[in-house]
């Protein structure tokens, strides 16, 4: 069976209650550098992407209690929220995952902090929420670029 062509471990997502305090901690203690900061209204989060050495960490704070990250914090507290893998073509990889029996949260990519993203349900990967991050805009085939 074909499998997802993972390019890299793109980032690790961490849910936090206080975004500014978390950024201070990551930058002050681990020397992380802020790469990007954005409010992703469709996902109900404010996200800060940090570079730590050669790896990226994404800090996520909910915009409201009644959002996926808000409910995550309520249920489990601060901590590891998801692991993201870079791929070339999110649409193609989602199709492959679905055909392989994965439970998808997104059947179509949505716009994330870095481009098109899609989430795979934690029940598929041992309790860990998986995110795919693609290179190109949703619906644009590799050939068209
Ligand atoms: Co992410």
Backbone and ligand atoms as CSV (ligand in chain L), in Angstrom:
chain,resi,resn,atom,element,x,y,z
A,1,UNK,N,N,0.834,-1.202,0.000
A,1,UNK,CA,C,0.000,0.000,0.000
A,1,UNK,C,C,0.866,1.249,0.000
A,2,UNK,N,N,0.431,2.223,-0.757
A,2,UNK,CA,C,1.148,3.501,-0.748
A,2,UNK,C,C,0.932,4.191,0.596
A,3,UNK,N,N,1.877,5.008,0.966
A,3,UNK,CA,C,1.742,5.757,2.214
A,3,UNK,C,C,1.978,7.227,1.948
A,4,UNK,N,N,1.677,8.038,2.929
A,4,UNK,CA,C,1.863,9.484,2.809
A,4,UNK,C,C,3.343,9.797,2.602
A,5,UNK,N,N,3.616,10.664,1.658
A,5,UNK,CA,C,5.001,11.086,1.415
A,5,UNK,C,C,5.313,12.259,2.347
A,6,UNK,N,N,5.781,11.927,3.552
A,6,UNK,CA,C,6.082,12.967,4.548
A,6,UNK,C,C,7.400,13.636,4.185
A,7,UNK,N,N,7.376,14.948,4.112
A,7,UNK,CA,C,8.582,15.704,3.787
A,7,UNK,C,C,9.404,15.972,5.041
A,8,UNK,N,N,8.711,16.350,6.111
A,8,UNK,CA,C,9.425,16.650,7.355
A,8,UNK,C,C,8.445,16.685,8.524
A,9,UNK,N,N,9.001,16.716,9.725
A,9,UNK,CA,C,8.188,17.001,10.899
A,9,UNK,C,C,8.100,18.528,10.920
A,10,UNK,N,N,6.951,19.042,10.517
A,10,UNK,CA,C,6.826,20.475,10.240
A,10,UNK,C,C,6.797,21.317,11.505
A,11,UNK,N,N,5.985,20.897,12.461
A,11,UNK,CA,C,5.974,21.571,13.765
A,11,UNK,C,C,5.234,20.723,14.789
A,12,UNK,N,N,5.415,21.109,16.045
A,12,UNK,CA,C,4.679,20.500,17.142
A,12,UNK,C,C,3.777,21.595,17.703
A,13,UNK,N,N,2.488,21.296,17.843
A,13,UNK,CA,C,1.520,22.280,18.327
A,13,UNK,C,C,1.260,22.096,19.817
A,14,UNK,N,N,1.324,23.196,20.553
A,14,UNK,CA,C,1.152,23.147,22.005
A,14,UNK,C,C,0.044,24.117,22.408
A,15,UNK,N,N,-0.922,23.622,23.161
A,15,UNK,CA,C,-2.027,24.463,23.620
A,15,UNK,C,C,-1.618,25.185,24.891
A,16,UNK,N,N,-1.840,26.507,24.910
A,16,UNK,CA,C,-1.497,27.308,26.085
A,16,UNK,C,C,-2.674,28.197,26.467
A,17,UNK,N,N,-2.723,28.568,27.727
A,17,UNK,CA,C,-3.805,29.441,28.198
A,17,UNK,C,C,-3.436,30.903,27.975
A,18,UNK,N,N,-2.172,31.249,28.235
A,18,UNK,CA,C,-1.712,32.637,28.125
A,18,UNK,C,C,-0.606,32.700,27.075
A,19,UNK,N,N,-0.971,33.206,25.913
A,19,UNK,CA,C,-0.045,33.167,24.775
A,19,UNK,C,C,1.207,34.010,25.017
A,20,UNK,N,N,1.018,35.234,25.514
A,20,UNK,CA,C,2.169,36.128,25.724
A,20,UNK,C,C,3.145,35.524,26.737
A,21,UNK,N,N,2.598,34.961,27.809
A,21,UNK,CA,C,3.458,34.355,28.830
A,21,UNK,C,C,4.204,33.149,28.257
A,22,UNK,N,N,3.524,32.380,27.433
A,22,UNK,CA,C,4.163,31.195,26.840
A,22,UNK,C,C,5.273,31.611,25.883
A,23,UNK,N,N,5.040,32.643,25.071
A,23,UNK,CA,C,6.063,33.114,24.138
A,23,UNK,C,C,7.287,33.588,24.925
A,24,UNK,N,N,7.055,34.336,26.000
A,24,UNK,CA,C,8.163,34.804,26.847
A,24,UNK,C,C,8.986,33.635,27.376
A,25,UNK,N,N,8.287,32.591,27.802
A,25,UNK,CA,C,8.955,31.419,28.374
A,25,UNK,C,C,9.796,30.709,27.313
A,26,UNK,N,N,9.170,30.479,26.152
A,26,UNK,CA,C,9.887,29.765,25.089
A,26,UNK,C,C,11.086,30.559,24.586
A,27,UNK,N,N,10.905,31.882,24.458
A,27,UNK,CA,C,12.012,32.713,23.954
A,27,UNK,C,C,13.074,32.897,25.026
A,28,UNK,N,N,12.625,33.121,26.267
A,28,UNK,CA,C,13.566,33.382,27.348
A,28,UNK,C,C,14.358,32.160,27.758
A,29,UNK,N,N,13.702,31.019,27.867
A,29,UNK,CA,C,14.367,29.820,28.379
A,29,UNK,C,C,15.011,28.979,27.288
A,30,UNK,N,N,14.385,28.930,26.092
A,30,UNK,CA,C,14.905,28.057,25.035
A,30,UNK,C,C,15.478,28.825,23.853
A,31,UNK,N,N,15.459,30.146,23.941
A,31,UNK,CA,C,16.019,30.929,22.839
A,31,UNK,C,C,15.224,30.839,21.553
A,32,UNK,N,N,13.957,30.543,21.672
A,32,UNK,CA,C,13.118,30.448,20.466
A,32,UNK,C,C,12.942,31.827,19.845
A,33,UNK,N,N,12.731,31.836,18.535
A,33,UNK,CA,C,12.499,33.099,17.822
A,33,UNK,C,C,11.137,33.073,17.158
A,34,UNK,N,N,10.419,34.190,17.292
A,34,UNK,CA,C,9.080,34.261,16.701
A,34,UNK,C,C,9.195,34.346,15.177
A,35,UNK,N,N,8.532,33.421,14.514
A,35,UNK,CA,C,8.541,33.389,13.045
A,35,UNK,C,C,7.284,34.058,12.488
A,36,UNK,N,N,6.163,33.809,13.120
A,36,UNK,CA,C,4.885,34.342,12.623
A,36,UNK,C,C,3.881,34.338,13.758
A,37,UNK,N,N,2.940,35.271,13.662
A,37,UNK,CA,C,1.853,35.292,14.634
A,37,UNK,C,C,0.595,35.637,13.875
A,38,UNK,N,N,-0.476,34.890,14.149
A,38,UNK,CA,C,-1.695,35.113,13.375
A,38,UNK,C,C,-2.914,34.628,14.125
A,39,UNK,N,N,-4.012,35.349,13.918
A,39,UNK,CA,C,-5.283,34.884,14.432
A,39,UNK,C,C,-5.951,34.081,13.330
A,40,UNK,N,N,-6.223,32.812,13.601
A,40,UNK,CA,C,-6.908,31.984,12.609
A,40,UNK,C,C,-8.346,31.836,13.093
A,41,UNK,N,N,-9.182,32.758,12.605
A,41,UNK,CA,C,-10.540,32.853,13.136
A,41,UNK,C,C,-11.341,31.580,12.883
A,42,UNK,N,N,-11.130,30.980,11.697
A,42,UNK,CA,C,-11.883,29.772,11.343
A,42,UNK,C,C,-11.598,28.634,12.318
A,43,UNK,N,N,-10.423,28.667,12.955
A,43,UNK,CA,C,-10.090,27.606,13.916
A,43,UNK,C,C,-10.220,28.090,15.352
A,44,UNK,N,N,-10.593,29.360,15.524
A,44,UNK,CA,C,-10.807,29.896,16.866
A,44,UNK,C,C,-9.536,29.992,17.695
A,45,UNK,N,N,-8.403,30.229,17.027
A,45,UNK,CA,C,-7.137,30.313,17.775
A,45,UNK,C,C,-6.293,31.504,17.363
A,46,UNK,N,N,-5.449,31.916,18.281
A,46,UNK,CA,C,-4.341,32.802,17.961
A,46,UNK,C,C,-3.095,31.925,18.066
A,47,UNK,N,N,-2.293,31.949,17.012
A,47,UNK,CA,C,-1.149,31.046,16.943
A,47,UNK,C,C,0.144,31.828,16.790
A,48,UNK,N,N,1.181,31.372,17.457
A,48,UNK,CA,C,2.521,31.926,17.280
A,48,UNK,C,C,3.442,30.784,16.871
A,49,UNK,N,N,4.103,30.958,15.733
A,49,UNK,CA,C,5.081,29.968,15.282
A,49,UNK,C,C,6.455,30.393,15.758
A,50,UNK,N,N,7.180,29.460,16.359
A,50,UNK,CA,C,8.508,29.737,16.915
A,50,UNK,C,C,9.528,28.808,16.288
A,51,UNK,N,N,10.724,29.350,16.063
A,51,UNK,CA,C,11.843,28.494,15.670
A,51,UNK,C,C,12.684,28.196,16.899
A,52,UNK,N,N,12.943,26.917,17.105
A,52,UNK,CA,C,13.819,26.516,18.213
A,52,UNK,C,C,14.897,25.617,17.604
A,53,UNK,N,N,16.080,26.181,17.396
A,53,UNK,CA,C,17.111,25.408,16.702
A,53,UNK,C,C,16.670,25.170,15.276
A,54,UNK,N,N,16.546,23.896,14.883
A,54,UNK,CA,C,16.112,23.600,13.517
A,54,UNK,C,C,14.650,23.188,13.477
A,55,UNK,N,N,13.963,23.261,14.597
A,55,UNK,CA,C,12.570,22.808,14.640
A,55,UNK,C,C,11.593,23.924,14.952
A,56,UNK,N,N,10.355,23.684,14.539
A,56,UNK,CA,C,9.326,24.691,14.745
A,56,UNK,C,C,8.323,24.219,15.799
A,57,UNK,N,N,7.952,25.155,16.675
A,57,UNK,CA,C,6.907,24.910,17.672
A,57,UNK,C,C,5.805,25.925,17.440
A,58,UNK,N,N,4.572,25.477,17.538
A,58,UNK,CA,C,3.422,26.362,17.337
A,58,UNK,C,C,2.651,26.439,18.649
A,59,UNK,N,N,2.567,27.641,19.189
A,59,UNK,CA,C,1.799,27.841,20.423
A,59,UNK,C,C,0.396,28.281,20.041
A,60,UNK,N,N,-0.604,27.665,20.667
A,60,UNK,CA,C,-2.003,27.923,20.318
A,60,UNK,C,C,-2.781,28.343,21.543
A,61,UNK,N,N,-3.445,29.482,21.449
A,61,UNK,CA,C,-4.325,29.922,22.527
A,61,UNK,C,C,-5.727,30.117,21.954
A,62,UNK,N,N,-6.738,29.673,22.672
A,62,UNK,CA,C,-8.106,29.773,22.137
A,62,UNK,C,C,-8.602,31.221,22.144
A,63,UNK,N,N,-9.422,31.561,21.140
A,63,UNK,CA,C,-10.060,32.879,21.111
A,63,UNK,C,C,-11.282,32.899,22.014
A,64,UNK,N,N,-11.820,31.727,22.304
A,64,UNK,CA,C,-12.985,31.600,23.186
A,64,UNK,C,C,-12.996,30.195,23.774
A,65,UNK,N,N,-13.742,30.021,24.860
A,65,UNK,CA,C,-13.804,28.704,25.514
A,65,UNK,C,C,-14.454,27.669,24.603
A,66,UNK,N,N,-15.405,28.119,23.801
A,66,UNK,CA,C,-16.162,27.197,22.947
A,66,UNK,C,C,-15.508,27.033,21.574
A,67,UNK,N,N,-14.236,26.651,21.586
A,67,UNK,CA,C,-13.477,26.390,20.356
A,67,UNK,C,C,-12.744,25.068,20.584
A,68,UNK,N,N,-12.234,24.448,19.519
A,68,UNK,CA,C,-11.523,23.179,19.728
A,68,UNK,C,C,-10.378,23.280,20.750
A,69,UNK,N,N,-9.553,24.332,20.648
A,69,UNK,CA,C,-8.439,24.451,21.594
A,69,UNK,C,C,-8.955,24.845,22.986
A,70,UNK,N,N,-10.021,25.652,23.035
A,70,UNK,CA,C,-10.637,25.998,24.318
A,70,UNK,C,C,-11.133,24.751,25.040
A,71,UNK,N,N,-11.785,23.881,24.295
A,71,UNK,CA,C,-12.299,22.637,24.906
A,71,UNK,C,C,-11.148,21.708,25.291
A,72,UNK,N,N,-10.088,21.708,24.481
A,72,UNK,CA,C,-8.906,20.899,24.796
A,72,UNK,C,C,-8.306,21.331,26.128
A,73,UNK,N,N,-8.150,22.655,26.317
A,73,UNK,CA,C,-7.582,23.177,27.570
A,73,UNK,C,C,-8.463,22.822,28.758
A,74,UNK,N,N,-9.766,22.951,28.561
A,74,UNK,CA,C,-10.729,22.640,29.618
A,74,UNK,C,C,-10.616,21.170,30.042
A,75,UNK,N,N,-10.476,20.295,29.044
A,75,UNK,CA,C,-10.456,18.854,29.289
A,75,UNK,C,C,-9.108,18.370,29.801
A,76,UNK,N,N,-8.027,18.876,29.191
A,76,UNK,CA,C,-6.716,18.279,29.450
A,76,UNK,C,C,-5.671,19.240,29.984
A,77,UNK,N,N,-5.991,20.533,29.974
A,77,UNK,CA,C,-4.997,21.509,30.417
A,77,UNK,C,C,-3.969,21.786,29.324
A,78,UNK,N,N,-2.981,22.606,29.656
A,78,UNK,CA,C,-1.952,22.951,28.680
A,78,UNK,C,C,-1.129,21.710,28.331
A,79,UNK,N,N,-0.632,21.696,27.102
A,79,UNK,CA,C,0.235,20.586,26.721
A,79,UNK,C,C,0.222,20.318,25.233
A,80,UNK,N,N,0.812,19.169,24.870
A,80,UNK,CA,C,0.920,18.790,23.458
A,80,UNK,C,C,-0.463,18.681,22.833
A,81,UNK,N,N,-0.677,19.421,21.752
A,81,UNK,CA,C,-1.981,19.434,21.087
A,81,UNK,C,C,-1.960,18.644,19.780
A,82,UNK,N,N,-0.929,18.827,18.962
A,82,UNK,CA,C,-0.842,18.074,17.706
A,82,UNK,C,C,0.583,18.022,17.178
A,83,UNK,N,N,0.794,17.084,16.269
A,83,UNK,CA,C,2.068,16.949,15.576
A,83,UNK,C,C,1.775,17.146,14.090
A,84,UNK,N,N,2.555,18.018,13.442
A,84,UNK,CA,C,2.288,18.351,12.044
A,84,UNK,C,C,3.411,17.869,11.136
A,85,UNK,N,N,3.008,17.276,10.002
A,85,UNK,CA,C,3.964,16.804,9.008
A,85,UNK,C,C,3.801,17.599,7.719
A,86,UNK,N,N,4.907,17.975,7.129
A,86,UNK,CA,C,4.884,18.669,5.849
A,86,UNK,C,C,4.725,17.661,4.723
A,87,UNK,N,N,3.866,17.988,3.767
A,87,UNK,CA,C,3.671,17.159,2.569
A,87,UNK,C,C,3.601,18.105,1.368
A,88,UNK,N,N,3.742,17.538,0.186
A,88,UNK,CA,C,3.637,18.391,-1.005
A,88,UNK,C,C,2.186,18.694,-1.350
A,89,UNK,N,N,1.334,17.682,-1.254
A,89,UNK,CA,C,-0.031,17.794,-1.781
A,89,UNK,C,C,-1.036,17.274,-0.752
A,90,UNK,N,N,-1.624,18.188,-0.002
A,90,UNK,CA,C,-2.534,17.785,1.072
A,90,UNK,C,C,-3.742,17.022,0.521
A,91,UNK,N,N,-4.276,17.482,-0.606
A,91,UNK,CA,C,-5.474,16.852,-1.177
A,91,UNK,C,C,-5.202,15.380,-1.497
A,92,UNK,N,N,-4.088,15.128,-2.161
A,92,UNK,CA,C,-3.746,13.760,-2.550
A,92,UNK,C,C,-3.487,12.888,-1.321
A,93,UNK,N,N,-2.815,13.439,-0.319
A,93,UNK,CA,C,-2.481,12.646,0.867
A,93,UNK,C,C,-3.728,12.359,1.711
A,94,UNK,N,N,-4.668,13.300,1.728
A,94,UNK,CA,C,-5.927,13.061,2.447
A,94,UNK,C,C,-6.681,11.900,1.813
A,95,UNK,N,N,-6.702,11.871,0.499
A,95,UNK,CA,C,-7.383,10.794,-0.228
A,95,UNK,C,C,-6.734,9.456,0.129
A,96,UNK,N,N,-5.406,9.467,0.168
A,96,UNK,CA,C,-4.662,8.252,0.472
A,96,UNK,C,C,-4.946,7.772,1.903
A,97,UNK,N,N,-4.975,8.708,2.835
A,97,UNK,CA,C,-5.256,8.371,4.236
A,97,UNK,C,C,-6.663,7.811,4.378
A,98,UNK,N,N,-7.628,8.460,3.721
A,98,UNK,CA,C,-9.017,7.994,3.792
A,98,UNK,C,C,-9.119,6.568,3.239
A,99,UNK,N,N,-8.480,6.341,2.112
A,99,UNK,CA,C,-8.511,5.004,1.513
A,99,UNK,C,C,-7.816,3.987,2.414
A,100,UNK,N,N,-6.865,4.445,3.229
A,100,UNK,CA,C,-6.150,3.556,4.134
A,100,UNK,C,C,-6.865,3.355,5.462
A,101,UNK,N,N,-8.033,3.952,5.612
A,101,UNK,CA,C,-8.834,3.707,6.812
A,101,UNK,C,C,-8.676,4.744,7.911
A,102,UNK,N,N,-7.971,5.841,7.646
A,102,UNK,CA,C,-7.807,6.885,8.665
A,102,UNK,C,C,-9.120,7.633,8.861
A,103,UNK,N,N,-9.328,8.121,10.072
A,103,UNK,CA,C,-10.481,8.977,10.353
A,103,UNK,C,C,-10.046,10.419,10.163
A,104,UNK,N,N,-10.660,11.080,9.185
A,104,UNK,CA,C,-10.263,12.450,8.874
A,104,UNK,C,C,-11.167,13.438,9.589
A,105,UNK,N,N,-10.555,14.489,10.128
A,105,UNK,CA,C,-11.350,15.605,10.647
A,105,UNK,C,C,-11.689,16.534,9.486
A,106,UNK,N,N,-10.738,16.740,8.593
A,106,UNK,CA,C,-10.968,17.557,7.399
A,106,UNK,C,C,-10.926,16.679,6.157
A,107,UNK,N,N,-12.005,16.696,5.392
A,107,UNK,CA,C,-11.971,15.978,4.109
A,107,UNK,C,C,-11.355,16.851,3.028
A,108,UNK,N,N,-11.417,18.169,3.262
A,108,UNK,CA,C,-10.794,19.131,2.354
A,108,UNK,C,C,-9.828,19.983,3.185
A,109,UNK,N,N,-8.710,20.419,2.581
A,109,UNK,CA,C,-7.800,21.294,3.322
A,109,UNK,C,C,-8.454,22.627,3.661
A,110,UNK,N,N,-8.000,23.215,4.739
A,110,UNK,CA,C,-8.405,24.578,5.068
A,110,UNK,C,C,-7.150,25.438,5.149
A,111,UNK,N,N,-7.351,26.742,5.234
A,111,UNK,CA,C,-6.204,27.637,5.260
A,111,UNK,C,C,-5.642,27.718,6.673
A,112,UNK,N,N,-4.383,27.385,6.837
A,112,UNK,CA,C,-3.741,27.461,8.144
A,112,UNK,C,C,-2.702,28.561,8.166
A,113,UNK,N,N,-1.871,28.534,9.173
A,113,UNK,CA,C,-0.844,29.558,9.363
A,113,UNK,C,C,0.201,29.538,8.246
A,114,UNK,N,N,0.458,28.356,7.672
A,114,UNK,CA,C,1.546,28.220,6.700
A,114,UNK,C,C,1.073,27.884,5.298
A,115,UNK,N,N,-0.243,27.747,5.135
A,115,UNK,CA,C,-0.770,27.311,3.846
A,115,UNK,C,C,-1.901,26.336,4.086
A,116,UNK,N,N,-2.187,25.473,3.109
A,116,UNK,CA,C,-3.288,24.520,3.277
A,116,UNK,C,C,-2.952,23.467,4.335
A,117,UNK,N,N,-3.892,23.218,5.228
A,117,UNK,CA,C,-3.678,22.220,6.280
A,117,UNK,C,C,-4.917,21.345,6.404
A,118,UNK,N,N,-4.733,20.166,6.999
A,118,UNK,CA,C,-5.858,19.279,7.278
A,118,UNK,C,C,-5.494,18.423,8.481
A,119,UNK,N,N,-6.525,18.081,9.261
A,119,UNK,CA,C,-6.284,17.323,10.488
A,119,UNK,C,C,-6.832,15.906,10.399
A,120,UNK,N,N,-6.094,14.991,11.013
A,120,UNK,CA,C,-6.479,13.583,11.088
A,120,UNK,C,C,-6.814,13.279,12.542
A,121,UNK,N,N,-7.914,12.594,12.759
A,121,UNK,CA,C,-8.426,12.347,14.116
A,121,UNK,C,C,-7.408,11.569,14.965
A,122,UNK,N,N,-7.294,11.926,16.258
A,122,UNK,CA,C,-6.332,11.246,17.143
A,122,UNK,C,C,-6.550,9.734,17.244
A,123,UNK,N,N,-7.774,9.265,17.029
A,123,UNK,CA,C,-8.024,7.819,17.148
A,123,UNK,C,C,-7.249,7.032,16.090
A,124,UNK,N,N,-6.840,7.714,15.026
A,124,UNK,CA,C,-6.092,7.041,13.962
A,124,UNK,C,C,-4.641,6.791,14.364
A,125,UNK,N,N,-4.053,7.738,15.129
A,125,UNK,CA,C,-2.618,7.680,15.397
A,125,UNK,C,C,-2.327,7.646,16.902
A,126,UNK,N,N,-2.932,6.696,17.582
A,126,UNK,CA,C,-2.575,6.465,18.981
A,126,UNK,C,C,-2.802,7.644,19.897
A,127,UNK,N,N,-3.890,8.366,19.674
A,127,UNK,CA,C,-4.240,9.436,20.598
A,127,UNK,C,C,-3.611,10.782,20.274
A,128,UNK,N,N,-2.860,10.841,19.160
A,128,UNK,CA,C,-2.220,12.111,18.795
A,128,UNK,C,C,-2.916,12.710,17.571
A,129,UNK,N,N,-3.342,13.959,17.720
A,129,UNK,CA,C,-3.917,14.691,16.595
A,129,UNK,C,C,-2.809,14.984,15.593
A,130,UNK,N,N,-3.046,14.617,14.336
A,130,UNK,CA,C,-2.038,14.814,13.286
A,130,UNK,C,C,-2.515,15.899,12.323
A,131,UNK,N,N,-1.592,16.775,11.947
A,131,UNK,CA,C,-1.889,17.821,10.973
A,131,UNK,C,C,-0.990,17.621,9.757
A,132,UNK,N,N,-1.568,17.750,8.581
A,132,UNK,CA,C,-0.767,17.786,7.357
A,132,UNK,C,C,-0.672,19.229,6.903
A,133,UNK,N,N,0.534,19.658,6.548
A,133,UNK,CA,C,0.746,21.018,6.055
A,133,UNK,C,C,1.267,20.916,4.631
A,134,UNK,N,N,0.534,21.519,3.706
A,134,UNK,CA,C,0.918,21.409,2.294
A,134,UNK,C,C,1.691,22.601,1.805
A,135,UNK,N,N,2.285,22.443,0.640
A,135,UNK,CA,C,3.073,23.523,0.052
A,135,UNK,C,C,2.196,24.508,-0.715
A,136,UNK,N,N,1.221,23.954,-1.452
A,136,UNK,CA,C,0.508,24.840,-2.385
A,136,UNK,C,C,-0.928,25.075,-1.944
A,137,UNK,N,N,-1.548,26.039,-2.579
A,137,UNK,CA,C,-2.931,26.376,-2.254
A,137,UNK,C,C,-3.846,25.193,-2.520
A,138,UNK,N,N,-4.925,25.050,-1.723
A,138,UNK,CA,C,-5.856,23.948,-1.924
A,138,UNK,C,C,-6.416,23.967,-3.337
A,139,UNK,N,N,-6.513,22.801,-3.920
A,139,UNK,CA,C,-7.129,22.698,-5.235
A,139,UNK,C,C,-6.173,22.954,-6.394
A,140,UNK,N,N,-4.970,23.442,-6.091
A,140,UNK,CA,C,-3.998,23.687,-7.155
A,140,UNK,C,C,-3.139,22.449,-7.294
A,141,UNK,N,N,-3.160,21.849,-8.451
A,141,UNK,CA,C,-2.391,20.621,-8.621
A,141,UNK,C,C,-0.917,20.955,-8.814
A,142,UNK,N,N,-0.068,19.979,-8.534
A,142,UNK,CA,C,1.366,20.179,-8.632
A,142,UNK,C,C,1.758,20.559,-10.067
A,143,UNK,N,N,1.064,19.944,-11.028
A,143,UNK,CA,C,1.373,20.191,-12.441
A,143,UNK,C,C,1.116,21.637,-12.831
A,144,UNK,N,N,0.144,22.262,-12.151
A,144,UNK,CA,C,-0.256,23.609,-12.536
A,144,UNK,C,C,0.721,24.665,-12.027
A,145,UNK,N,N,1.654,24.254,-11.143
A,145,UNK,CA,C,2.553,25.261,-10.545
A,145,UNK,C,C,3.794,25.495,-11.375
L,1,CO,CO,CO,-0.338,23.204,13.621
